Amino acid sequence: MTASLEFEKLPLVEVALRTSFKSQVPLRFVILNEVHAELRTEFPNLEELPQIEAPPGMNVELAFGVGQIPGAVLSGHKQGLRATIQQHVVVTRWVRNPDRGVPAYPRFPSLQECHSRVVGTLLKAVKTPDVPFGAVNMSYTNFLEWKATLNVLFNYFSPKAHVQLVKEAARLHKYEISWQDKNEVDLRLQLERVAFQIGDEKKEGYNLTTVAGKAAASLVDAQENLDRVHDLLQVFFRDVISDTAKSEWGYHG
């Protein structure tokens, strides 16, 4: 496994791992309660699903049988992790929130171990060992504060990501590219303008998201492919950001 990149001041706000299933996992209260009972030491809380999340690499139509529910969220983890369980996907994420006592990002091995445990516990609870897997992916999101004097694309990104059409842009709204490499790994780079309120202060800037994903045929395959996409994202992020960004964020090469 490639060592994670080291930064002193990386503006990281979210890291997420996702595992999708090709066929619908029949979620019921009894199954989610069984999963929660198994993982209660790590995740003391079981919450309602706030929104439906799209599974990676799939377009699915949600359908609920009698007694089935869309999903739930496991929370209360001491490292600030949350696990979303739905019919077609499991998502384990860390979201920065120091105001609520969320600790710093625990790094990939801890996140992957937790994610694999949630997926394995779910499959054990549904008692369907041959649930066909779909894909796995990993995403990192950093928040870049907006500065009127900067062209964010050309200031923070290396020439590999530059697009001449937006060189003279006064303010970029959204920039996104997505492709598949020779090893059948899907990659995405997204820069999107966002605004939100923190108390009395309004924050404006850009969410910089890098994503890598790959098809998976089994639980073991999913775990191995998460290693692969993590390693690829380390190289991808290092190569796509500019020397200015590396200096500002305290990168140790």
Buried (B, 14 or more C-beta within 10 A) or exposed (E): EEEBBEBEEBBBBBBBBBBBBBBBBBBBEEBBEBBBEBBEEBBEEBEEBEEBBBBBBEEBEEEEEEEBBBBBBBBBBEBBBBBBBBBBBBBBBBBBEEEEEBBEBBEBEBBBEBBBBBBBBBBEBBEEEEBEBBBBBBBBBBBBEBEEEEBBBBBBBBEEBBEEEBEEBEEBEEBEEEEEEEEEBBBBBBBBBEEEEEEEEEEEBBBBBBBBBBBBEEBEBBBEBBBBBBBBBBEBBEEBBBEBBBEBBEBEE
